[in-house]
Amino acid sequence: MAAGHFLMAFEVAFLFALLCLVLGCGMFKGNIASEVGSLYKPEDLRRADAFQIFYLGINAGVIASPLIVGTLGEVWG
């Protein structure tokens, strides 16, 4: 993902930058979900709570980030 953000600075590499971002995001989400799953044993009741908190954090970020970035773009350009 870092390579994708770096490549977005160059107009020539824009599509390759998007590809890097898509692949990086897909690999990150799959790996972080398995990390959350490995924190607790399958029969541990806290495992379901951990996944709920994990998905709550993702959904809260999806909702809040456009509002925060849009506000910053309007205020500071």
C-alpha positions in Angstrom: 0.0 0.0 0.0 2.9 2.4 0.7 4.2 1.8 -2.8 0.8 2.6 -4.2 0.6 5.8 -2.3 4.1 6.8 -3.4 3.4 6.0 -7.1 0.2 8.2 -7.0 2.5 11.2 -7.0 3.5 10.4 -10.6 0.7 10.7 -13.3 2.4 8.1 -15.5 2.2 5.3 -12.9 -1.4 6.1 -11.7 -2.9 2.8 -12.8 -0.1 0.8 -11.4 -0.4 2.7 -8.2 -4.1 1.8 -8.0 -3.2 -1.8 -8.6 -0.7 -1.7 -5.8 -3.3 -0.1 -3.5 -6.0 -2.7 -4.3 -3.6 -5.7 -3.8 -2.2 -4.2 -0.6 -5.6 -3.6 0.9 -6.8 -7.1 -0.1 -3.8 -8.7 1.4 -3.9 -6.6 4.6 -7.6 -7.3 5.4 -7.2 -11.1 4.9 -4.1 -11.2 7.1 -5.5 -9.0 9.9 -8.7 -11.1 10.1 -6.6 -14.2 10.6 -4.5 -12.4 13.2 -7.7 -11.6 15.2 -8.8 -15.2 14.9 -5.5 -16.5 16.2 -5.7 -14.4 19.4 -8.2 -16.8 21.0 -8.8 -20.5 20.7 -11.8 -21.5 18.6 -13.9 -22.5 21.7 -13.2 -19.2 23.5 -16.2 -17.0 23.7 -14.1 -13.9 23.6 -13.2 -14.7 20.0 -16.7 -13.6 18.7 -16.3 -10.3 20.7 -12.9 -9.7 19.1 -14.3 -10.1 15.6 -17.2 -7.8 16.4 -14.8 -5.1 17.7 -12.6 -5.6 14.6 -15.5 -5.2 12.2 -16.9 -2.3 14.2 -13.6 -0.5 13.8 -13.4 -1.1 10.1 -17.0 0.1 9.6 -16.5 3.2 11.8 -13.4 4.1 9.8 -15.3 3.7 6.5 -18.0 6.0 7.7 -15.8 8.6 9.4 -12.9 8.9 6.9 -14.8 10.6 4.1 -16.3 13.0 6.5 -12.9 13.9 8.1 -11.0 14.0 4.8 -13.8 16.0 3.1 -13.8 18.5 6.0 -10.0 18.8 5.8 -10.2 19.3 2.1 -12.8 22.1 2.4 -11.0 23.9 5.2 -7.3 23.6 4.1 -7.7 22.8 0.4 
